[in-house]
Amino acid sequence: MAEQFDVTIIGSGPGGYVAAVRAGQLGLKVAIIEKEKDARLGGTCGLRGCIPTKALLNAAHLYQKAGHFENFGLKIKDLGYDWGGVQKYKSDVVSKNSAGVTYLMKKNKVTVFNGFGRIAGKGKVAVDLSDGKKETIETKNIIIATGSVVRPIPGFETDGKQVVNSDHILELDRVPKSMIVMGSGAVGVEFASVYARFGCDTTVVELLDRVVPIEDADVSKELARSFKKQGIKCETG
């Protein structure tokens, strides 16, 4: 007999796990399905988006600040960075955040299925488990919180080395000498700021007439000014 739940959630990102926690707090029997191969919870935000990028931004900010310590009468001999150490710091932050989500699932008695979930009919969710087994869940309610993936650009395919997307760039084994960032949305300008602060010659290319074009014009102007001070070049439409 298929296991029965009040709520089944497909996806363990912020939309999914927060819904799972709240449903559990309200006394409902909850299942959450996550396809991440290593069984980590947190979704795009926790594993490849908000959390790791903010960790890198924090490290880059501290490194930049350290370069100005002499203004405060402080001296650092041979200031530098260990990129492997920076990446380890980022990975540790991601792991701790994911472990926190796992803890919340246990605390609120949410059943976690590691595998690919799909709606198989009214009140049914089929799960291809990561261990190769298959399971069908019967549920009164279904929440689809599958998040997003990197959008490919036809004719401009990534290779993970010279042409990279926002997933690849989190795992680079070195800081490149130069970089062109295509697009100046939140993701693009964050990575531009990170790598520029670590010494990468960075150029941001934006189709529209200003950086972060969906933000207020004042925000765009201030960011452009900040980028100029950091040595980040901006080419806009």
MISEGU-523578 format. One record per residue (C-alpha): residue number from 1; x, y, z negated. Coordinates in Angstrom, 3 decimals. Layout:
<sites>
NUM,X,Y,Z
...
</sites>
This chain:
<sites>
1,0.000,0.000,0.000
2,1.287,3.453,0.916
3,2.359,5.690,-1.953
4,-0.196,8.427,-2.604
5,0.453,12.078,-3.438
6,-1.521,15.264,-3.961
7,0.977,17.359,-1.999
8,3.694,16.332,0.461
9,6.214,18.918,1.588
10,8.403,18.516,4.662
11,11.594,20.514,4.114
12,13.480,21.432,0.940
13,14.471,25.029,1.659
14,13.202,27.961,-0.446
15,9.704,27.638,0.995
16,9.572,23.908,0.330
17,11.239,23.438,-3.023
18,9.557,26.452,-4.643
19,6.166,25.094,-3.545
20,7.144,21.683,-4.923
21,8.143,23.139,-8.282
22,4.933,25.129,-8.625
23,2.732,22.217,-7.598
24,4.515,20.027,-10.123
25,4.023,22.630,-12.838
26,0.300,22.567,-12.086
27,0.203,18.836,-12.703
28,0.001,17.621,-9.108
29,1.796,14.540,-7.828
30,4.311,15.926,-5.336
31,6.640,14.517,-2.679
32,9.287,16.429,-0.763
33,11.065,15.162,2.353
34,14.529,16.320,3.413
35,16.411,15.067,6.479
36,19.866,16.380,5.480
37,22.160,13.385,5.963
38,24.038,13.711,2.677
39,20.774,14.068,0.723
40,21.513,17.635,-0.338
41,18.502,19.837,-1.038
42,18.245,23.562,-0.351
43,17.582,23.810,3.373
44,19.184,26.266,5.758
45,19.322,29.022,3.161
46,21.033,26.924,0.530
47,23.379,24.929,2.749
48,24.135,26.979,5.881
49,22.611,30.421,5.355
50,22.042,32.769,2.445
51,24.076,30.989,-0.230
52,27.332,30.157,1.627
53,27.413,33.494,3.447
54,26.991,35.409,0.191
55,29.799,33.355,-1.344
56,32.107,34.287,1.541
57,31.004,37.920,1.330
58,31.819,37.953,-2.370
59,35.298,36.532,-1.780
60,35.916,39.001,1.065
61,34.699,41.911,-1.062
62,37.010,40.975,-3.942
63,39.968,40.597,-1.570
64,39.281,44.020,-0.076
65,38.951,45.545,-3.556
66,42.233,43.979,-4.647
67,43.942,45.819,-1.803
68,43.021,49.105,-3.500
69,44.007,48.194,-7.063
70,46.982,50.566,-6.960
71,44.495,53.441,-6.866
72,43.651,52.420,-10.428
73,47.238,52.005,-11.553
74,47.136,48.232,-11.105
75,49.761,46.302,-9.167
76,49.524,42.934,-7.441
77,52.708,41.490,-6.002
78,52.409,39.834,-2.592
79,48.623,40.109,-2.294
80,47.242,37.421,-0.017
81,44.605,34.724,0.258
82,44.348,30.964,0.595
83,41.652,30.312,3.198
84,41.338,26.704,2.087
85,40.693,27.976,-1.420
86,38.103,30.437,-0.133
87,36.327,27.630,1.696
88,36.445,25.441,-1.417
89,34.907,28.252,-3.470
90,32.125,28.568,-0.887
91,31.505,24.817,-0.843
92,31.443,24.657,-4.645
93,28.812,27.414,-4.761
94,26.693,25.523,-2.219
95,27.039,22.245,-4.120
96,26.077,23.825,-7.446
97,23.050,25.494,-5.878
98,21.936,22.241,-4.249
99,22.413,20.366,-7.519
100,20.230,22.991,-9.174
101,17.431,22.305,-6.696
102,17.776,18.560,-7.325
103,17.502,19.216,-11.068
104,14.321,21.236,-10.531
105,12.805,18.340,-8.597
106,13.532,15.918,-11.441
107,12.345,18.356,-14.099
108,9.005,18.818,-12.342
109,8.608,15.120,-11.454
110,8.808,15.662,-7.696
111,9.561,12.522,-5.676
112,12.316,13.144,-3.117
113,12.481,11.219,0.163
114,15.721,11.532,2.116
115,14.815,11.126,5.758
116,12.933,12.560,8.724
117,9.254,13.207,8.062
118,6.488,13.626,10.599
119,2.713,13.892,10.356
120,1.248,10.530,11.373
121,-2.439,11.352,11.153
122,-4.922,12.860,8.742
123,-3.469,12.649,5.256
124,-0.480,10.597,6.387
125,3.224,11.378,6.692
126,5.650,8.857,8.178
127,9.231,8.989,6.938
128,12.245,7.502,8.711
129,14.482,7.110,5.675
130,18.211,7.742,5.917
131,18.923,4.115,4.951
132,17.103,2.910,8.069
133,13.870,1.940,6.364
134,10.465,3.408,7.161
135,7.756,4.526,4.775
136,4.286,6.014,5.088
137,2.985,8.491,2.535
138,-0.707,9.128,1.960
139,-1.358,12.661,0.808
140,-4.211,15.065,0.195
141,-2.246,18.110,1.350
142,0.747,18.704,3.618
143,3.058,21.709,3.588
144,5.314,22.163,6.608
145,8.456,24.017,5.510
146,10.919,22.845,8.130
147,12.754,26.171,8.446
148,14.819,27.089,11.476
149,17.858,26.024,13.469
150,20.448,27.934,15.459
151,18.962,28.994,18.793
152,21.104,27.995,21.787
153,21.819,30.539,24.526
154,21.538,29.001,28.027
155,24.816,29.302,29.908
156,26.688,30.236,26.734
157,27.058,26.889,25.021
158,29.042,26.586,21.817
159,31.985,24.218,21.430
160,32.583,24.716,17.714
161,36.094,26.033,18.363
162,36.302,29.160,20.516
163,32.576,29.704,20.966
164,30.848,29.122,17.649
165,27.429,29.590,16.114
166,26.486,30.564,12.570
167,26.867,26.956,11.374
168,30.322,26.481,12.879
169,31.673,29.775,11.584
170,31.065,28.710,7.995
171,33.483,25.819,8.432
172,36.384,27.425,10.329
173,39.730,26.101,9.096
174,41.441,29.449,9.600
175,40.726,33.137,10.043
176,41.052,33.894,13.782
177,43.185,36.790,14.994
178,40.219,38.309,16.810
179,36.487,37.752,17.110
180,33.531,39.041,19.121
181,30.188,38.784,17.342
182,27.232,38.632,19.731
183,24.286,40.317,18.041
184,24.104,42.666,15.080
185,21.260,41.234,13.056
186,21.794,40.295,9.419
187,23.705,37.114,10.261
188,26.029,38.771,12.754
189,26.984,41.757,10.626
190,27.562,39.585,7.550
191,30.074,37.394,9.355
192,31.682,40.425,10.985
193,32.202,41.943,7.550
194,33.604,38.725,6.062
195,36.188,38.038,8.729
196,37.206,41.665,9.237
197,38.017,41.968,5.528
198,40.284,38.961,5.843
199,42.209,40.642,8.663
200,40.390,39.507,11.802
201,40.185,42.083,14.627
202,36.399,42.132,14.917
203,34.051,43.583,17.531
204,30.258,43.509,17.254
205,28.266,43.575,20.509
206,24.599,44.614,20.389
207,22.201,44.788,23.358
208,20.146,47.600,21.814
209,21.336,51.111,21.090
210,22.319,50.633,17.436
211,23.465,47.952,15.013
212,20.859,46.151,12.876
213,18.194,47.552,15.246
214,15.229,46.162,13.313
215,16.233,48.166,10.241
216,15.599,51.877,9.669
217,17.753,54.232,11.712
218,19.367,55.570,8.523
219,20.479,52.054,7.599
220,21.961,51.528,11.065
221,23.831,54.816,10.855
222,25.269,54.029,7.428
223,26.346,50.521,8.462
224,28.015,51.849,11.611
225,29.900,54.361,9.466
226,30.963,51.633,7.042
227,32.094,49.373,9.877
228,34.192,52.172,11.345
229,35.984,52.581,8.001
230,36.630,48.828,7.934
231,38.003,48.893,11.471
232,35.115,46.913,12.923
233,34.348,48.024,16.472
234,30.715,48.239,17.599
235,29.641,48.088,21.245
236,25.937,48.890,21.622
237,23.601,49.146,24.603
</sites>
